[in-house]
Amino acid sequence: MTFESVPESGGLDQYYEATRRKLGENFQVTSHAAFRGGYADVMRTETPVAISYVKRFYFAEAGRGCSLTFEARDDVFPRATRWADFIASTLRFGATGDTAR
């Protein structure tokens, strides 16, 4: 989980674009969907040794952005993705200056 300021005090779209640029080309988006006021991406990444899938949730509110990331090997990911959805659905932003609850 990461928290950071949204570029130019923007919203979800600005946060999503800035975060995707930071991740780079090695994280190939295989699906993108709306999720509880934010976005959920499934990405594929590989090294010479393994292929992994990442499910990353993006939320932004009041100039703050939050990314919640789950990663698993390609053979485990199909069993872990619903668990990631459940955990992400429990995330709530607190008042400015508070941490997420």
C-alpha angles and dihedrals in degrees: 000000000000132000123197143150117276112242112261089000087284130152140250097308093052091047092048094050093046092049093047090052090053093051092056133198098312090074103071114193110230096174137010124190142161113261125186096319094324139058135272121204129187111207134185122217132172143190127190087269107040148010117227136182123216127201109200126184122202125201130169133183135159094358094310126108130201129194121192113193134192122182131187138163115268092255094054102036098085089059094045102047097081090050089053090051091052094049092046091051090062095057115111129176116233127211117296109291093024123103123243116277 
